[in-house]
Amino acid sequence: MVITPLYAGLLGLFYFYLSLRVIQLRRACHAGFGDAGDKLLMRAIRVHANFSEYVPLVIILMALAELQNISIYLIHFVGILLLIGRACHAFGMSRQPEITGTRTVGMGLTFTALIIASILAILPGFQATLF
């Protein structure tokens, strides 16, 4: 398995960046816990949390698909969708005022990656039970 670790690593670095942003804003707002009522910090926390809600599942599904010898092009496609989706979502949601279109595109790409990865993970097992 070589494709999924590439995207897991890149997304891991992106997660680290999002974590640092939350830490910096917490320090600036003197908020050891919560968001201290600061809207920018609240947004950063939600961007970070949203990332951690979607990325691990898609990475697991990509790994399952890769282990079942699904086309490397499809797995790269899912990884690219996920990377771009997460970047668009983070950029759009982090701004004040929010850039709704960019956030929406980001979630659309993330959902597309999730759906494709889910189908790719299911497909080989489904085909095996039919034949």
WOWOSUL-V71009 format. One record per residue. N is the residue number from 1. RES is the residue in one small letter. PSI is psi in whole degrees, 0 to 359 (999 if undefined). D_LAST is the distance of its C-alpha to the last C-alpha in whole Angstrom. Layout:
BEGIN
n->N res->RES psi->PSI d_last->D_LAST
n->N res->RES psi->PSI d_last->D_LAST
END
This chain:
BEGIN
n->1 res->m psi->119 d_last->26
n->2 res->v psi->338 d_last->29
n->3 res->i psi->309 d_last->28
n->4 res->t psi->317 d_last->28
n->5 res->p psi->328 d_last->31
n->6 res->l psi->309 d_last->33
n->7 res->y psi->324 d_last->33
n->8 res->a psi->318 d_last->33
n->9 res->g psi->314 d_last->36
n->10 res->l psi->316 d_last->38
n->11 res->l psi->328 d_last->37
n->12 res->g psi->319 d_last->39
n->13 res->l psi->322 d_last->42
n->14 res->f psi->319 d_last->42
n->15 res->y psi->320 d_last->41
n->16 res->f psi->316 d_last->44
n->17 res->y psi->313 d_last->46
n->18 res->l psi->323 d_last->46
n->19 res->s psi->316 d_last->47
n->20 res->l psi->322 d_last->50
n->21 res->r psi->317 d_last->51
n->22 res->v psi->315 d_last->51
n->23 res->i psi->314 d_last->53
n->24 res->q psi->317 d_last->55
n->25 res->l psi->324 d_last->56
n->26 res->r psi->316 d_last->56
n->27 res->r psi->316 d_last->59
n->28 res->a psi->326 d_last->60
n->29 res->c psi->358 d_last->60
n->30 res->h psi->47 d_last->61
n->31 res->a psi->96 d_last->58
n->32 res->g psi->333 d_last->57
n->33 res->f psi->144 d_last->55
n->34 res->g psi->199 d_last->53
n->35 res->d psi->2 d_last->54
n->36 res->a psi->24 d_last->58
n->37 res->g psi->6 d_last->58
n->38 res->d psi->121 d_last->57
n->39 res->k psi->324 d_last->55
n->40 res->l psi->318 d_last->54
n->41 res->l psi->319 d_last->53
n->42 res->m psi->318 d_last->51
n->43 res->r psi->316 d_last->49
n->44 res->a psi->320 d_last->49
n->45 res->i psi->316 d_last->48
n->46 res->r psi->323 d_last->45
n->47 res->v psi->314 d_last->44
n->48 res->h psi->313 d_last->43
n->49 res->a psi->318 d_last->42
n->50 res->n psi->319 d_last->39
n->51 res->f psi->313 d_last->38
n->52 res->s psi->345 d_last->37
n->53 res->e psi->328 d_last->36
n->54 res->y psi->318 d_last->33
n->55 res->v psi->313 d_last->33
n->56 res->p psi->318 d_last->32
n->57 res->l psi->316 d_last->28
n->58 res->v psi->321 d_last->27
n->59 res->i psi->317 d_last->28
n->60 res->i psi->315 d_last->26
n->61 res->l psi->321 d_last->23
n->62 res->m psi->316 d_last->24
n->63 res->a psi->318 d_last->24
n->64 res->l psi->317 d_last->20
n->65 res->a psi->317 d_last->19
n->66 res->e psi->321 d_last->21
n->67 res->l psi->337 d_last->20
n->68 res->q psi->15 d_last->16
n->69 res->n psi->38 d_last->18
n->70 res->i psi->153 d_last->18
n->71 res->s psi->130 d_last->20
n->72 res->i psi->331 d_last->24
n->73 res->y psi->321 d_last->25
n->74 res->l psi->320 d_last->23
n->75 res->i psi->318 d_last->24
n->76 res->h psi->320 d_last->28
n->77 res->f psi->314 d_last->28
n->78 res->v psi->316 d_last->27
n->79 res->g psi->318 d_last->30
n->80 res->i psi->316 d_last->32
n->81 res->l psi->315 d_last->32
n->82 res->l psi->314 d_last->32
n->83 res->l psi->310 d_last->35
n->84 res->i psi->319 d_last->37
n->85 res->g psi->314 d_last->36
n->86 res->r psi->322 d_last->38
n->87 res->a psi->315 d_last->41
n->88 res->c psi->316 d_last->41
n->89 res->h psi->312 d_last->41
n->90 res->a psi->317 d_last->43
n->91 res->f psi->311 d_last->46
n->92 res->g psi->319 d_last->46
n->93 res->m psi->336 d_last->46
n->94 res->s psi->343 d_last->49
n->95 res->r psi->151 d_last->51
n->96 res->q psi->109 d_last->54
n->97 res->p psi->155 d_last->54
n->98 res->e psi->144 d_last->50
n->99 res->i psi->88 d_last->49
n->100 res->t psi->318 d_last->46
n->101 res->g psi->317 d_last->44
n->102 res->t psi->320 d_last->44
n->103 res->r psi->317 d_last->42
n->104 res->t psi->316 d_last->40
n->105 res->v psi->317 d_last->39
n->106 res->g psi->315 d_last->38
n->107 res->m psi->323 d_last->36
n->108 res->g psi->316 d_last->34
n->109 res->l psi->320 d_last->33
n->110 res->t psi->315 d_last->32
n->111 res->f psi->321 d_last->30
n->112 res->t psi->316 d_last->28
n->113 res->a psi->318 d_last->28
n->114 res->l psi->314 d_last->27
n->115 res->i psi->313 d_last->24
n->116 res->i psi->314 d_last->23
n->117 res->a psi->321 d_last->22
n->118 res->s psi->314 d_last->21
n->119 res->i psi->318 d_last->18
n->120 res->l psi->324 d_last->18
n->121 res->a psi->326 d_last->17
n->122 res->i psi->320 d_last->15
n->123 res->l psi->309 d_last->12
n->124 res->p psi->320 d_last->11
n->125 res->g psi->321 d_last->10
n->126 res->f psi->317 d_last->9
n->127 res->q psi->321 d_last->6
n->128 res->a psi->326 d_last->5
n->129 res->t psi->338 d_last->6
n->130 res->l psi->329 d_last->4
n->131 res->f psi->999 d_last->0
END
